[in-house]
């Protein structure tokens, strides 16, 4: 990822979340870039260099890098330098089990807490999905766009959840959930087992179940979406079997 692209992504994230702590904004932008392979495994970051690129304090960058280290995306190379950790392919299986247990319950609890503003935001995400020129985009750009919208929908659903324990469990593992979504989609895209329109249909079903205020329907719609994800996970296992033996 070039410096000007990182700075642009940082400014856009500040616009989206103007009241977020600066170190959280930096961690979000860098974390997403690492997850979507815009920084390859082994790439290094120095807090002083990043502070100059982003025109922020070195303290804020150091704290952001420490957060990404705690979340398993970076390892400390020396006092002021961090390196991108290669993904552990075995984590995808564990995260999928975790998601299949957690996300239907989050959806059920979100039904109790959904506001008109929440529903409008989810609808906007769905419209963004529909406007993506899937057939015209380079594969990696398509993967990043789909990743941002899929995680945006799921993260919004979590923020709607009325149960703080469920919400905290999701957010504590946010980077690993996001990383699993990206890698499953990347390998699924390589073997062409599904279409983006299928994902839109699943999220549309979740949306209308929420709109009807029927928690059971929401859970069933999320289970259906997760079955789709699990099929992709099986293909991911096949594609990466040489890595995870």
C-alpha positions as CSV (number, residue, x, y, z in Angstrom):
1,X,0.0,0.0,0.0
2,X,1.5,3.3,-1.0
3,X,1.8,6.2,1.4
4,X,-0.7,8.4,-0.4
5,X,-3.2,5.5,-0.4
6,X,-2.7,5.0,3.4
7,X,-3.2,8.7,4.0
8,X,-6.4,8.7,1.9
9,X,-7.8,5.7,3.8
10,X,-6.9,7.4,7.1
11,X,-8.7,10.6,6.1
12,X,-11.8,8.7,4.9
13,X,-12.0,6.7,8.2
14,X,-11.7,10.0,10.1
15,X,-14.7,11.3,8.1
16,X,-16.7,8.1,8.9
17,X,-15.9,8.1,12.6
18,X,-15.0,11.7,13.6
19,X,-15.2,11.1,17.3
20,X,-13.1,8.0,17.4
21,X,-9.8,8.1,19.3
22,X,-6.9,8.8,16.9
23,X,-5.1,5.5,17.7
24,X,-8.3,3.5,17.1
25,X,-8.7,5.1,13.7
26,X,-5.0,4.3,12.8
27,X,-5.5,0.7,14.0
28,X,-8.7,0.3,12.0
29,X,-7.1,1.5,8.7
30,X,-3.8,-0.5,9.1
31,X,-5.7,-3.6,10.3
32,X,-8.0,-3.6,7.2
33,X,-5.0,-3.0,4.9
34,X,-3.2,-6.0,6.5
35,X,-6.3,-8.2,6.4
36,X,-6.9,-7.5,2.8
37,X,-3.2,-8.2,1.9
38,X,-2.4,-4.6,0.9
39,X,0.6,-5.2,3.2
40,X,2.2,-8.6,2.6
41,X,3.3,-10.9,5.5
42,X,6.7,-9.7,6.7
43,X,6.0,-6.0,5.8
44,X,7.3,-3.8,8.6
45,X,6.1,-0.6,10.2
46,X,8.0,2.0,12.3
47,X,6.0,4.3,14.4
48,X,8.1,7.3,13.5
49,X,7.7,6.7,9.7
50,X,3.9,6.2,10.0
51,X,3.6,9.3,12.2
52,X,5.2,11.4,9.4
53,X,3.0,9.8,6.7
54,X,-0.2,10.4,8.6
55,X,0.9,13.7,10.2
56,X,0.0,12.5,13.7
57,X,1.8,12.0,17.0
58,X,4.2,9.1,17.4
59,X,2.4,8.2,20.6
60,X,-0.9,7.6,18.7
61,X,0.8,5.4,16.1
62,X,2.7,3.4,18.8
63,X,-0.6,2.7,20.6
64,X,-2.3,1.6,17.3
65,X,0.6,-0.8,16.5
66,X,0.3,-2.2,20.0
67,X,-3.4,-2.9,19.5
68,X,-2.7,-4.7,16.2
69,X,0.0,-6.7,18.0
70,X,-2.5,-7.7,20.7
71,X,-5.0,-8.7,17.9
72,X,-2.5,-11.1,16.3
73,X,-1.8,-9.1,13.1
74,X,1.6,-7.7,14.0
75,X,4.7,-8.9,15.9
76,X,7.3,-6.7,17.4
77,X,10.5,-6.8,15.4
78,X,12.4,-4.4,17.7
79,X,11.6,-1.5,20.0
80,X,9.9,0.7,17.4
81,X,9.3,-1.7,14.5
82,X,6.5,-4.2,13.9
83,X,6.1,-6.9,11.2
84,X,2.9,-8.3,9.6
85,X,2.3,-11.9,10.8
86,X,1.4,-14.4,8.1
87,X,-2.1,-15.8,8.7
88,X,-2.5,-19.1,10.5
89,X,-4.7,-21.1,8.2
90,X,-6.0,-23.3,11.0
91,X,-7.7,-20.3,12.7
92,X,-10.4,-20.2,10.0
93,X,-12.0,-23.4,11.2
94,X,-12.1,-22.2,14.8
95,X,-13.5,-18.8,13.9
96,X,-16.2,-20.4,11.7
97,X,-17.4,-22.5,14.7
98,X,-17.3,-19.4,16.8
99,X,-19.3,-17.3,14.3
100,X,-21.9,-20.0,13.8
101,X,-22.5,-20.0,17.6
102,X,-22.4,-16.2,18.0
103,X,-23.9,-14.4,15.0
104,X,-27.4,-16.0,15.0
105,X,-27.8,-14.9,18.7
106,X,-26.5,-11.4,17.9
107,X,-29.1,-11.2,15.1
108,X,-31.9,-12.3,17.5
109,X,-30.9,-9.7,20.1
110,X,-30.5,-7.0,17.4
111,X,-34.2,-7.5,16.5
112,X,-35.1,-6.2,19.9
113,X,-33.0,-3.1,19.5
114,X,-33.4,-2.1,15.8
115,X,-34.3,1.5,15.1
116,X,-35.4,3.2,11.9
117,X,-31.9,4.8,11.7
118,X,-30.2,1.3,12.0
119,X,-32.4,-0.1,9.3
120,X,-31.7,2.8,7.0
121,X,-27.9,2.2,7.5
122,X,-28.3,-1.5,6.7
123,X,-30.4,-0.7,3.6
124,X,-27.7,1.8,2.5
125,X,-25.1,-1.0,2.8
126,X,-27.3,-3.3,0.7
127,X,-27.6,-0.7,-2.0
128,X,-23.8,-0.3,-2.1
129,X,-23.6,-4.1,-2.7
130,X,-26.0,-3.8,-5.6
131,X,-24.1,-1.0,-7.2
132,X,-20.7,-2.8,-7.3
133,X,-19.8,-3.5,-11.0
134,X,-18.8,-7.1,-10.1
135,X,-18.0,-8.2,-13.7
136,X,-15.9,-5.1,-14.5
137,X,-13.6,-4.9,-11.5
138,X,-10.1,-6.5,-11.1
139,X,-10.3,-9.5,-8.7
140,X,-8.4,-7.9,-5.8
141,X,-10.4,-4.7,-6.0
142,X,-13.6,-6.7,-6.0
143,X,-12.5,-8.7,-3.0
144,X,-11.7,-5.6,-1.0
145,X,-15.0,-4.0,-1.9
146,X,-17.0,-7.1,-1.0
147,X,-15.0,-7.5,2.2
148,X,-15.7,-3.9,3.3
149,X,-19.4,-4.2,2.6
150,X,-19.8,-7.7,4.2
151,X,-18.0,-6.8,7.3
152,X,-19.8,-3.4,7.4
153,X,-23.2,-5.2,7.4
154,X,-22.1,-7.7,10.1
155,X,-20.4,-5.0,12.3
156,X,-23.6,-2.9,12.1
157,X,-25.7,-5.8,13.1
158,X,-23.4,-6.3,16.1
159,X,-23.7,-2.6,17.1
160,X,-27.5,-3.1,17.1
161,X,-27.3,-6.1,19.5
162,X,-29.0,-5.5,22.8
163,X,-26.8,-8.0,24.7
164,X,-23.5,-6.4,25.7
165,X,-21.8,-9.8,26.3
166,X,-22.5,-11.0,22.8
167,X,-21.4,-7.7,21.3
168,X,-18.2,-7.7,23.3
169,X,-17.4,-11.3,22.3
170,X,-17.7,-10.3,18.6
171,X,-15.7,-7.1,19.0
172,X,-12.9,-8.8,21.0
173,X,-12.3,-11.1,18.0
174,X,-13.1,-8.5,15.3
175,X,-9.8,-8.7,13.4
176,X,-9.8,-12.5,13.3
177,X,-13.4,-12.6,12.1
178,X,-12.6,-10.0,9.4
179,X,-9.5,-11.9,8.4
180,X,-11.4,-15.2,8.1
181,X,-14.0,-13.5,5.9
182,X,-11.4,-12.1,3.5
183,X,-9.5,-15.4,3.2
184,X,-12.5,-17.5,2.7
185,X,-13.8,-15.2,0.0
186,X,-10.4,-15.0,-1.7
187,X,-10.1,-18.8,-2.0
188,X,-13.8,-19.2,-2.9
189,X,-13.3,-16.5,-5.7
190,X,-10.4,-18.5,-7.1
191,X,-12.6,-21.6,-7.5
192,X,-15.7,-19.7,-8.6
193,X,-18.2,-21.5,-6.3
194,X,-20.7,-18.7,-5.8
195,X,-21.8,-15.3,-7.1
196,X,-21.8,-11.9,-5.3
197,X,-25.6,-11.8,-6.0
198,X,-26.0,-14.7,-3.6
199,X,-24.5,-12.8,-0.8
200,X,-26.8,-9.8,-1.5
201,X,-29.8,-12.2,-1.4
202,X,-28.7,-13.5,2.0
203,X,-28.2,-10.1,3.5
204,X,-31.5,-8.9,2.0
205,X,-33.3,-11.8,3.8
206,X,-31.6,-10.8,7.1
207,X,-32.7,-7.2,6.5
208,X,-36.4,-8.0,5.9
209,X,-36.5,-10.4,8.8
210,X,-35.2,-7.6,11.0
211,X,-37.7,-5.2,9.5
212,X,-40.5,-7.7,10.4
213,X,-39.2,-7.7,14.0
214,X,-39.2,-11.5,13.9
215,X,-36.2,-12.7,15.9
216,X,-36.6,-16.4,14.8
217,X,-36.7,-15.4,11.1
218,X,-33.5,-13.3,11.6
219,X,-31.7,-16.3,13.2
220,X,-32.9,-18.6,10.3
221,X,-31.6,-16.0,7.7
222,X,-28.2,-15.8,9.4
223,X,-28.0,-19.6,9.6
224,X,-28.6,-19.7,5.9
225,X,-25.9,-17.1,5.3
226,X,-23.5,-19.0,7.5
227,X,-24.2,-22.3,5.6
228,X,-23.0,-20.4,2.5
229,X,-19.9,-19.3,4.3
230,X,-19.2,-22.8,5.6
231,X,-19.3,-24.2,2.0
232,X,-16.7,-21.6,1.2
233,X,-14.7,-22.7,4.2
234,X,-14.7,-26.3,3.0
235,X,-13.3,-25.0,-0.3
236,X,-10.8,-22.9,1.6
237,X,-9.7,-26.1,3.5
238,X,-9.2,-27.9,0.2
239,X,-7.3,-24.9,-1.3
240,X,-5.0,-24.7,1.8
241,X,-4.6,-28.3,2.8
242,X,-0.9,-28.2,2.1
243,X,-0.6,-25.4,4.6
244,X,-2.6,-26.9,7.4
245,X,-1.5,-30.5,7.5
